[in-house]
């Protein structure tokens, strides 16, 4: 468990074992299996920031970006200074093509931890997407509506 969790309630040995196993499953590329354990853990430790972070990460790894964004948002509510929570929420918003909000979250993460190269790269890529959409007079958020027109202009390579 992280040191950011409440020190007033120590998790039981069983909950800690579930936590360790869920982390192993997540780290080995089994986010669906990890979510099964994380659900149990969350009922035992509902205010744990480290468990919420693992939950959000597992949801992201299952490509449930909307649910992951909400989980990262809960983590931000628990720990407003959590740079990883802002980064994770920004990545979710980026995947959901909510580029303006993604830029804001990734910018926050990058400002909080300028030493994290992955934060700066993601922030730069979202800003580049927004610049390209502005230059081509495309909507700043969401899918590009005229895919057929783009295929005529650029070919089927899109």
C-alpha positions in Angstrom: 0.0 0.0 0.0 1.2 3.5 -0.6 2.1 5.9 2.2 -0.7 8.2 1.0 -3.4 5.9 2.4 -4.9 6.5 5.8 -2.7 5.2 8.5 -5.7 4.9 10.8 -6.9 1.6 9.4 -4.4 -1.1 8.5 -5.6 -3.5 5.8 -6.1 -7.1 6.9 -3.7 -9.7 5.7 -6.3 -11.1 3.3 -6.9 -7.7 1.7 -3.2 -7.1 1.4 -2.8 -10.5 -0.3 -5.6 -9.6 -2.7 -3.9 -6.3 -3.4 -0.5 -8.0 -4.1 -2.2 -10.6 -6.4 -4.2 -7.9 -8.2 -1.0 -5.9 -8.8 0.8 -9.0 -10.1 -2.1 -9.7 -12.5 -2.1 -6.1 -13.7 1.6 -6.0 -14.2 1.5 -9.3 -16.1 -1.1 -8.0 -18.6 -4.2 -9.5 -17.0 -6.3 -6.4 -16.2 -9.7 -8.2 -16.4 -8.6 -10.7 -13.8 -7.1 -7.9 -11.7 -10.4 -6.1 -11.7 -12.2 -9.0 -10.1 -9.8 -8.8 -7.1 -9.8 -5.0 -7.1 -13.6 -5.0 -6.7 -13.2 -7.0 -3.6 -10.4 -4.8 -2.3 -12.4 -1.6 -2.9 -15.3 -2.9 -0.8 -12.9 -3.5 2.1 -10.8 -0.3 1.6 -13.1 2.2 -0.2 -11.0 5.4 0.5 -7.6 4.0 -0.5 -5.9 6.1 -3.1 -3.5 3.3 -4.0 -6.4 0.9 -4.7 -8.2 3.6 -6.7 -5.1 4.2 -8.8 -4.8 0.4 -9.5 -8.5 0.3 -10.4 -8.2 3.2 -12.8 -5.1 1.7 -14.4 -6.9 -1.7 -14.8 -9.9 0.0 -16.4 -7.5 1.8 -18.8 -5.8 -1.4 -19.7 -9.1 -3.0 -20.6 -9.8 0.0 -22.9 -12.8 1.2 -20.8 -11.6 4.8 -21.1 -14.8 6.4 -19.8 -14.8 4.4 -16.6 -11.1 4.8 -16.2 -11.4 8.6 -16.6 -14.0 8.6 -13.9 -11.8 6.5 -11.6 -8.8 8.8 -12.2 -11.1 11.7 -11.4 -12.0 10.1 -8.1 -8.3 9.7 -7.4 -7.8 13.4 -8.2 -10.5 14.2 -5.7 -8.7 12.1 -3.1 -5.3 13.5 -4.0 -5.4 16.7 -6.0 -1.6 16.8 -6.2 -1.4 13.3 -7.8 0.4 13.9 -11.1 -0.2 10.3 -12.3 -3.9 10.7 -11.8 -3.9 13.8 -14.0 -1.8 12.0 -16.6 -4.0 8.9 -16.6 -7.2 11.0 -16.9 -5.6 13.0 -19.7 -4.7 9.8 -21.6 -8.3 8.6 -21.2 -9.7 11.8 -22.5 -7.2 11.7 -25.4 -8.4 8.2 -26.3 -12.0 9.4 -26.1 -11.1 12.3 -28.5 -11.7 14.9 -25.9 -8.6 16.8 -26.9 -9.2 20.1 -25.2 -9.8 18.5 -21.8 -6.9 16.0 -22.4 -4.6 18.9 -23.1 -5.6 20.5 -19.8 -5.0 17.3 -17.7 -1.8 16.4 -19.5 -0.6 20.0 -19.1 -1.3 19.8 -15.4 0.6 16.5 -15.1 3.5 17.9 -17.1 3.7 21.1 -15.0 3.5 19.1 -11.8 6.3 16.7 -12.9 8.4 18.3 -15.6 11.0 15.6 -15.2 8.5 12.9 -16.6 9.3 12.6 -20.3 6.2 10.6 -21.0 4.0 13.4 -19.6 5.7 16.0 -21.8 5.4 13.7 -24.9 1.7 13.1 -24.4 1.1 16.8 -23.8 3.0 17.7 -26.9 1.1 15.2 -29.0 -2.3 16.4 -27.9 -1.3 20.0 -28.5 -0.1 19.0 -32.0 -3.4 17.3 -32.7 -5.3 20.4 -31.7 -3.0 22.6 -33.9 -3.6 20.3 -36.8 -7.4 20.3 -36.3 -7.4 24.1 -36.1 -5.2 24.4 -39.2 -7.6 22.1 -41.1 -10.7 23.7 -39.7 -11.8 20.5 -38.1 -13.7 20.1 -34.9 -11.4 20.3 -31.8 -13.1 17.4 -30.1 -14.6 14.1 -31.3 -14.3 12.2 -34.5 -13.9 13.8 -37.9 -17.3 13.7 -39.4 -16.4 13.8 -43.1 -14.3 10.7 -43.3 -15.5 10.1 -46.9 -14.2 13.6 -48.0 -10.9 12.9 -46.3 -10.6 9.6 -48.1 -11.1 11.3 -51.4 -8.4 13.9 -50.6 -5.9 11.7 -49.0 -6.8 8.2 -50.3 -7.6 5.2 -48.3 -4.5 5.4 -46.2 -6.3 7.1 -43.3 
